[in-house]
Amino acid sequence: MSKVSSIFPANDFDNVLENAKGEIECGLIIGYDDEGVMQVYGGGLLAGKQPLCKDWLWMVQAFSKKLLDGDYSGD
């Protein structure tokens, strides 16, 4: 879970989804629809089990820390 993959360039969301296929066992998609309303989708199994709310929260917080630490600077 420590591998950080680049999120740049992310201007083609279909390409992002294609790259994630077969790579992610469990994940969240957080984004905005055409009307600017946030939409969240989650799926998959975590260690063979349905993720709990605390698992989703940990995933978001871990990503937030990496983002704030500059791991996704695009350099």
N, CA and C atoms as a LAMMPS dump frame, in Angstrom:
ITEM: TIMESTEP
0
ITEM: NUMBER OF ATOMS
225
ITEM: BOX BOUNDS ff ff ff
-5.0000000000000000e+02 5.0000000000000000e+02
-5.0000000000000000e+02 5.0000000000000000e+02
-5.0000000000000000e+02 5.0000000000000000e+02
ITEM: ATOMS id mol type element x y z
1 1 1 N 0.812 -1.197 0
2 1 2 C 0 0 0
3 1 3 C 0.855 1.261 0
4 2 1 N 2.16 1.122 0.002
5 2 2 C 3.015 2.295 0.067
6 2 3 C 3.374 2.839 -1.316
7 3 1 N 3.066 2.102 -2.381
8 3 2 C 3.394 2.563 -3.72
9 3 3 C 2.549 3.777 -4.074
10 4 1 N 3.209 4.816 -4.552
11 4 2 C 2.507 6.028 -4.96
12 4 3 C 2.594 6.127 -6.475
13 5 1 N 1.453 6.051 -7.132
14 5 2 C 1.416 6.204 -8.579
15 5 3 C 1.058 7.639 -8.91
16 6 1 N 1.607 8.132 -9.981
17 6 2 C 1.356 9.512 -10.375
18 6 3 C -0.12 9.731 -10.688
19 7 1 N -0.626 10.888 -10.323
20 7 2 C -1.993 11.25 -10.697
21 7 3 C -1.977 12.276 -11.814
22 8 1 N -0.812 12.512 -12.417
23 8 2 C -0.675 13.472 -13.501
24 8 3 C -0.259 12.751 -14.756
25 9 1 N -0.649 13.083 -15.952
26 9 2 C -1.76 13.99 -16.228
27 9 3 C -3.085 13.257 -16.053
28 10 1 N -4.024 13.914 -15.517
29 10 2 C -5.312 13.297 -15.233
30 10 3 C -6.442 13.999 -15.973
31 11 1 N -6.147 14.582 -17.127
32 11 2 C -7.18 15.321 -17.842
33 11 3 C -8.121 14.412 -18.624
34 12 1 N -7.769 13.149 -18.831
35 12 2 C -8.634 12.198 -19.515
36 12 3 C -9.052 11.135 -18.509
37 13 1 N -10.233 11.32 -17.914
38 13 2 C -10.652 10.439 -16.828
39 13 3 C -10.85 9.008 -17.305
40 14 1 N -11.301 8.808 -18.539
41 14 2 C -11.441 7.446 -19.059
42 14 3 C -10.093 6.734 -19.066
43 15 1 N -9.033 7.46 -19.389
44 15 2 C -7.686 6.893 -19.37
45 15 3 C -7.273 6.516 -17.945
46 16 1 N -7.623 7.353 -16.99
47 16 2 C -7.325 7.063 -15.582
48 16 3 C -8.002 5.757 -15.17
49 17 1 N -9.277 5.609 -15.534
50 17 2 C -10.005 4.388 -15.182
51 17 3 C -9.396 3.164 -15.857
52 18 1 N -9.022 3.28 -17.115
53 18 2 C -8.398 2.172 -17.839
54 18 3 C -7.095 1.749 -17.161
55 19 1 N -6.297 2.711 -16.739
56 19 2 C -5.02 2.408 -16.077
57 19 3 C -5.226 1.726 -14.728
58 20 1 N -6.345 1.99 -14.084
59 20 2 C -6.614 1.409 -12.768
60 20 3 C -7.14 -0.024 -12.868
61 21 1 N -7.719 -0.388 -14.016
62 21 2 C -8.282 -1.733 -14.176
63 21 3 C -7.209 -2.78 -13.966
64 22 1 N -7.525 -3.756 -13.128
65 22 2 C -6.605 -4.837 -12.856
66 22 3 C -5.487 -4.486 -11.885
67 23 1 N -5.391 -3.22 -11.494
68 23 2 C -4.342 -2.775 -10.577
69 23 3 C -4.858 -2.562 -9.158
70 24 1 N -6.145 -2.268 -9.033
71 24 2 C -6.711 -1.886 -7.738
72 24 3 C -7.741 -2.919 -7.301
73 25 1 N -7.543 -3.484 -6.115
74 25 2 C -8.489 -4.452 -5.56
75 25 3 C -9.663 -3.77 -4.878
76 26 1 N -9.389 -2.64 -4.266
77 26 2 C -10.389 -1.938 -3.475
78 26 3 C -10.112 -0.453 -3.616
79 27 1 N -11.129 0.33 -3.919
80 27 2 C -10.85 1.743 -4.098
81 27 3 C -12.071 2.627 -4.091
82 28 1 N -11.797 3.909 -4.087
83 28 2 C -12.818 4.948 -4.117
84 28 3 C -12.63 5.81 -5.355
85 29 1 N -13.735 6.262 -5.881
86 29 2 C -13.711 7.279 -6.923
87 29 3 C -14.457 8.47 -6.345
88 30 1 N -13.769 9.582 -6.252
89 30 2 C -14.362 10.805 -5.725
90 30 3 C -14.246 11.846 -6.816
91 31 1 N -15.361 12.414 -7.208
92 31 2 C -15.308 13.394 -8.283
93 31 3 C -16.568 14.221 -8.347
94 32 1 N -16.613 15.06 -9.359
95 32 2 C -17.761 15.939 -9.572
96 32 3 C -18.441 15.576 -10.868
97 33 1 N -19.769 15.58 -10.844
98 33 2 C -20.524 15.315 -12.062
99 33 3 C -20.623 16.595 -12.897
100 34 1 N -21.352 16.522 -13.999
101 34 2 C -21.47 17.667 -14.914
102 34 3 C -22.119 18.886 -14.277
103 35 1 N -22.87 18.671 -13.192
104 35 2 C -23.547 19.786 -12.523
105 35 3 C -22.738 20.303 -11.329
106 36 1 N -21.544 19.766 -11.12
107 36 2 C -20.698 20.219 -10.028
108 36 3 C -21.007 19.597 -8.679
109 37 1 N -21.8 18.531 -8.672
110 37 2 C -22.158 17.85 -7.428
111 37 3 C -21.155 16.724 -7.188
112 38 1 N -20.605 16.66 -5.966
113 38 2 C -19.651 15.607 -5.642
114 38 3 C -20.34 14.253 -5.648
115 39 1 N -19.693 13.301 -6.29
116 39 2 C -20.168 11.921 -6.335
117 39 3 C -19.057 11.026 -5.8
118 40 1 N -19.422 9.993 -5.04
119 40 2 C -18.438 9.067 -4.48
120 40 3 C -18.907 7.641 -4.756
121 41 1 N -17.988 6.84 -5.292
122 41 2 C -18.253 5.432 -5.551
123 41 3 C -17.129 4.632 -4.917
124 42 1 N -17.467 3.509 -4.338
125 42 2 C -16.454 2.652 -3.751
126 42 3 C -16.782 1.202 -4.033
127 43 1 N -15.754 0.39 -4.135
128 43 2 C -16.002 -1.015 -4.385
129 43 3 C -14.763 -1.852 -4.179
130 44 1 N -14.978 -3.141 -4.194
131 44 2 C -13.896 -4.095 -4.055
132 44 3 C -13.855 -4.709 -2.675
133 45 1 N -12.888 -5.584 -2.503
134 45 2 C -12.696 -6.243 -1.224
135 45 3 C -11.334 -5.85 -0.666
136 46 1 N -11.274 -5.715 0.636
137 46 2 C -10.04 -5.37 1.337
138 46 3 C -9.672 -6.568 2.197
139 47 1 N -8.577 -7.224 1.861
140 47 2 C -8.161 -8.451 2.556
141 47 3 C -9.289 -9.476 2.539
142 48 1 N -10.012 -9.537 1.408
143 48 2 C -11.083 -10.516 1.242
144 48 3 C -12.387 -10.178 1.916
145 49 1 N -12.491 -8.981 2.467
146 49 2 C -13.71 -8.585 3.198
147 49 3 C -14.236 -7.256 2.683
148 50 1 N -15.525 -7.047 2.897
149 50 2 C -16.166 -5.774 2.564
150 50 3 C -15.553 -4.679 3.433
151 51 1 N -15.043 -3.601 2.831
152 51 2 C -14.467 -2.518 3.64
153 51 3 C -15.52 -1.868 4.553
154 52 1 N -15.069 -1.485 5.725
155 52 2 C -15.92 -0.763 6.67
156 52 3 C -15.69 0.736 6.494
157 53 1 N -16.525 1.546 7.1
158 53 2 C -16.371 3.003 7.01
159 53 3 C -14.977 3.436 7.463
160 54 1 N -14.448 2.813 8.509
161 54 2 C -13.118 3.184 8.991
162 54 3 C -12.047 2.883 7.945
163 55 1 N -12.248 1.842 7.136
164 55 2 C -11.292 1.515 6.081
165 55 3 C -11.299 2.58 4.992
166 56 1 N -12.494 3.024 4.596
167 56 2 C -12.6 4.079 3.582
168 56 3 C -11.979 5.366 4.113
169 57 1 N -12.254 5.684 5.378
170 57 2 C -11.702 6.898 5.975
171 57 3 C -10.181 6.831 6.013
172 58 1 N -9.625 5.678 6.395
173 58 2 C -8.175 5.53 6.431
174 58 3 C -7.589 5.749 5.047
175 59 1 N -8.237 5.201 4.023
176 59 2 C -7.748 5.354 2.658
177 59 3 C -7.723 6.83 2.258
178 60 1 N -8.777 7.556 2.559
179 60 2 C -8.849 8.986 2.222
180 60 3 C -7.795 9.769 3.001
181 61 1 N -7.634 9.47 4.287
182 61 2 C -6.661 10.182 5.107
183 61 3 C -5.227 9.881 4.66
184 62 1 N -4.954 8.631 4.298
185 62 2 C -3.611 8.272 3.819
186 62 3 C -3.295 9.011 2.522
187 63 1 N -4.273 9.095 1.621
188 63 2 C -4.075 9.841 0.38
189 63 3 C -3.859 11.322 0.674
190 64 1 N -4.653 11.872 1.584
191 64 2 C -4.535 13.282 1.95
192 64 3 C -3.136 13.596 2.469
193 65 1 N -2.6 12.729 3.314
194 65 2 C -1.251 12.945 3.849
195 65 3 C -0.219 12.934 2.732
196 66 1 N -0.309 11.981 1.822
197 66 2 C 0.64 11.909 0.713
198 66 3 C 0.528 13.148 -0.179
199 67 1 N -0.686 13.604 -0.395
200 67 2 C -0.909 14.793 -1.216
201 67 3 C -0.291 16.023 -0.552
202 68 1 N -0.533 16.19 0.758
203 68 2 C 0.011 17.327 1.485
204 68 3 C 1.532 17.249 1.638
205 69 1 N 2.078 16.034 1.655
206 69 2 C 3.534 15.851 1.757
207 69 3 C 4.246 16.074 0.427
208 70 1 N 3.484 16.306 -0.645
209 70 2 C 4.092 16.561 -1.94
210 70 3 C 4.407 15.342 -2.767
211 71 1 N 3.888 14.168 -2.36
212 71 2 C 4.163 12.954 -3.115
213 71 3 C 3.577 12.978 -4.522
214 72 1 N 2.626 13.854 -4.78
215 72 2 C 1.98 13.951 -6.092
216 72 3 C 2.301 15.293 -6.74
217 73 1 N 3.522 15.755 -6.615
218 73 2 C 3.879 17.085 -7.103
219 73 3 C 3.907 17.176 -8.61
220 74 1 N 3.992 16.035 -9.312
221 74 2 C 4.016 16.05 -10.762
222 74 3 C 5.397 16.273 -11.336
223 75 1 N 6.413 16.335 -10.487
224 75 2 C 7.784 16.544 -10.95
225 75 3 C 8.367 15.27 -11.525
